[in-house]
Amino acid sequence: MTAPLANLSIDLNADLGEGFGRWQLTDDEALLSIVTSANVACGFHAGDPSTMRRVCELAAERGVRVGAQVSYRDLAGFGRRSMDVPARELADEIAYQIGALEIFARAAGTRVHYVKPHGALYNRSVHDEAQAAAVVEGVRLAAGGPLPVLGLPGSRLHEAARAAGLPVIAEAFADRAYTGAGTLVPRTEPGAVVHDPDTVVKRALGFARDRAVTSVDGRRIEVDVRSLCVHGDTPGAADLARRVRSELAAAGVRVAAFI
């Protein structure tokens, strides 16, 4: 069902700070002039202290919300390899990453506004109750308060967050394919990433206006989301994000941070 036009509002987020040392992947400068929320790499899949500080400073200058993008400890695999990390150890590593980013966010005059898992941890916490609970425990350790958790609607992560009294923010991916069950198609499968700009824009409008997406097997999947992600490591990500935001605005959709 299409939402009333007057109520259409959505956050636009992207993964940022995904570099390490001299190696840079994301166009942070350009993307921070477009998105309303920045998922900042915290050093476990990408990101180093200087990059984290720079991105937090740019985000604060431009009124972009800072979020901690936490990951398995997997620099070599960019956080996209699933790992069996003991629950207590994973919780400690989540808290460590959030705390590291919080230092630079506070120094820049802002704070960590939310947490979003990255890559394999994101996908694992969709269905793995133990790993999802460990992520939430890490958030609680670091935050000491109700820090929102950004993730896939209906995930174990959101169930655990709600049980712990944390706010949950449902998100969708304009540039990722969906299964008939409403989960993301694994990156190891063909067509998992949507590259055609027209298709990405069409899907973004569908999420915002119709609260729905068509799965790879042709099913209509209803998804009531508050945030829309465009991956920062996609070639031409800034141009794509700019076009998505422009088309959303032209369609009467207000693009604004969810908090």
N, C-alpha and C positions, 0 to 999 in steps of 0.2 A: 504494500500500500504506500502510495506517495505521501510524504509528510506535507502539512500545510506550508505554503511558501513562506509565510511570516515566521515560521519556526525553524527555518533551515539555517543551520550554523554548524560549522565543522572546523576542527583543528587540522593543521597541515604539519606533519612532522617528517624529519629526515635524520638519517644516521650521519653524524659529523665527527670530526676529529680522528678519522680513521687513517692515521699515518703513524710512522714511528721513526724518530730521528729525521734523517734527510729524505726519507721516503714519504710521499704524500699521495693519498688516494682521493679524498673528497675535496671538492671546491667549497671550502667552508665560507670564504668571503662572499661568494655569490649566493649560496644557499641561505645564509643568514639574513639576506635582504628579502627573502621570499617566504620562508617557513615561519610558523608561529611557535613551534616547539622543536628543540634540538636534542636528539638522543646522542649524548657525548660518550665516546669510547673511553673507558676508564683504565686502560693499560693491560688488560688480560687478553684481548683479541687484537687490539690496536690501541694507539694513543700513548703518549709519553707526557711527563709533567709539563713541559713547555707548550705542547700542543693543547693540553687540557686548559692551561691557563689562558692561552690566546683565544680559544673558542669561547670560554666563559666571559672574557672581556668583551668580545664582539657581540655575544648574545645579550649581555647586559646593556651595552650601548644601544642596541636596536630593539630592546623590549621583547626579546625572544625567551621563552621559558626554557630553562636548563633541566634536562633529565639525565639520569645516570643509566648508560647502556652497559649492563653487566653481562659477563660472559664466563664460560669455562676458561681455565688458564691454557690458552692455545694460540699463542702468537703465530706459530708456524702454519697452522691450519686456518687462521683468521676466525677462530671460534666456531667453525662450521663442522667440527668433528665431535660426535657425541661421546661423552666420557662418563664412566661410572665413578663419580666422586662421592665419598661418604657424606651423609647428610650434614653432620656437624661441621665438617671441613668446608663443604659448599656454602653453608650459612656464613661461616667466618669469612670466606673469600668474597661473598656478596657484600657483607658489611664493610670489608676493607676497601672495595672498589668505590662504594658510595661515599665513604669517609674521605677518600683521596680526592674525589671530585668536589666534595663539599668545601674543602679547604680553598680551592681555586675559585669556586663560585662565590663564597663569602668575600674573598679578597677583591673580587670584581664588583661587589655591591649587590649580588643576587644570592640565590640559594638553589639547592637541588629541589625541584618541584615534584618530581615523580621518578619512577624506576621502570625500565623496560629491559627484559632479557634480550640477548643477541643470539642470532644464529641457531646453533644446535641446542643451546639451553632454552631458547624460546620454543622451539619445536618439541623438545623433550618435556617441558613443563605443561604442554597442552594436555598430555595424557598420562604422565608419570606423577602419581600422587606424592610420592616421597620426595622427588626432586623439586616439585612445585612447593611443597611445604618448607623445604630447606631454603628456597629463594625467599619466601615470605618471612621466615625466621631471620634471615640476613637483613632484610629490609627493616624489621622491627628492632634488631640490634643496633643498626646504624642510625635510624631516624629518631627513635624515642617518641614517636608520634604517628599520626595517621597519614603516612606518605602514600600517595596514590600509586597503583600498579597498572601499567599500560600493557595490554595483551589481547590475545584472541578471545572473542566472545565464546562463552561456554567451556573455557579451558579449565583444567585442574588448578592452574595458577590462580585464576579468578575465584574459584571455589575456596581455595585455601586463604586467599587474601580477605574475602568476605568473612570467613570464619574467624579471622584474626582481627576483624574490625577495621581493615584497611579499605579505603575507597578503590574502586576498580574503574578503569577507563577502557572501553572496548574500541579496538582499532581494526582497520581494514587496510589492504595493500592494493593500490591501484595498478601496480606493475608485477603482481604475482598471480598465478593461476590457482584456482580453488578446486578441491575435490567435491564429490557429491555429498560428503559428510560435513562440508563447511570448513575443512582444514586446508592448509597450504599444500600444493603439490610439491613433493621433495625436489630439491634442486638437481638431484641426480637423474630426474626424468625429463624427457623432451618437453619443451613448452612450459616449463615451470616459471620462467621469467618472461613477462610480456614486454617486448621491445618496441612494438609499433606505437608511435606517439598518439595517433588517432584513437587507437584501442584503449590506451591508458587513460586518455581524457574521457572517453565514453564511459569507462568503468568508474572513474572518479565521480562523474555526474550521477551515475547509477547508485553508487553508495550514498551520496549526499541527498539526492532527491527521492529515490525509490526505496532506499534501504535494502538493496538487493544486488546480487551478482549472479551471472550465469556460470555454472561449474563446467569443467572440461567434458563432462558427460551430458551437458545440455540441461541440467536441472537449474531451476530458479532457487537460489539460496538467500533467504532473508537474513540480513545482518544489520541490526540497529547499532550503529557505531558513532562515536564522538570524535574520533581522530582518524586521519587518513595518512598513510605513509608512502612516501616516494623514496626509494633507496638512493642514498647519496653516492654509492659506488658504481651506479649505472652510468655508462658513457653518456655525456650530454645531460646529466641529472639536473643541473641548474636550469637549462632551457626548458626541460620537460616540466619541472616543478613550477616554473614561471607561467607556462602555458596552462597547466592544471589550475593554478590559482586564478588566472585571468578568466578562464572558461567558467569556473565556479561562480565568480563574481558576476559575470555576464548573465548567468542563469538565475541570479537572485540569491545565491548562497553566500552567507556571511562567513568569511574565513577568520577565525579567532581562536586563541588558545583556550583550552578547556578549563583552565584555572587562572 
